Amino acid sequence: MLAVWIIVVVALLVAWLAWLGATDRMTRNSLIGIRTPATQASDAGWIAGHRAALKVVLPGAALVTALAVVGSVMGPDGATDVVFFAVAGALLTEGIAAAVVAEVAARGADAVQGDEHPGQWDVD
């Protein structure tokens, strides 16, 4: 059951990091945060991507925590493996969904900002 609670800690850490990126408390970097090509392309993309991902990550972290609590209440009567895979699967799904949502939002932010490549459309 310890492995389940470790996954819960990871889910909560991911939620906290997404919150830091969404609130501009964590600047764009190459070490932590959602690092897709679009979120790394600009500061606007970084923030937009983390804000969009936060809408996926917070409910995902809540789901992972709820599954762990239910698993703890059920006890170690063979359901531990099922709970572990449910919690791990929820965390994996959350991570993939957050990355996709962040990439799309960051691309949109970069397109709106439009100044990432100055002079690219000049016809002089």
Rosetta blueprint (number, residue, H / E / L):
1 M L
2 L H
3 A H
4 V H
5 W H
6 I H
7 I H
8 V H
9 V H
10 V H
11 A H
12 L H
13 L H
14 V H
15 A H
16 W H
17 L H
18 A H
19 W H
20 L H
21 G H
22 A H
23 T L
24 D L
25 R L
26 M L
27 T L
28 R L
29 N L
30 S L
31 L L
32 I L
33 G L
34 I L
35 R L
36 T L
37 P H
38 A H
39 T H
40 Q H
41 A H
42 S L
43 D H
44 A H
45 G H
46 W H
47 I H
48 A H
49 G H
50 H H
51 R H
52 A H
53 A H
54 L H
55 K H
56 V H
57 V H
58 L H
59 P H
60 G H
61 A H
62 A H
63 L H
64 V H
65 T H
66 A H
67 L H
68 A H
69 V H
70 V H
71 G H
72 S H
73 V H
74 M H
75 G L
76 P L
77 D L
78 G L
79 A L
80 T H
81 D H
82 V H
83 V H
84 F H
85 F H
86 A H
87 V H
88 A H
89 G H
90 A H
91 L H
92 L H
93 T H
94 E H
95 G H
96 I H
97 A H
98 A H
99 A H
100 V H
101 V H
102 A H
103 E H
104 V H
105 A H
106 A H
107 R H
108 G H
109 A H
110 D H
111 A H
112 V H
113 Q H
114 G L
115 D L
116 E L
117 H L
118 P L
119 G L
120 Q L
121 W L
122 D L
123 V L
124 D L
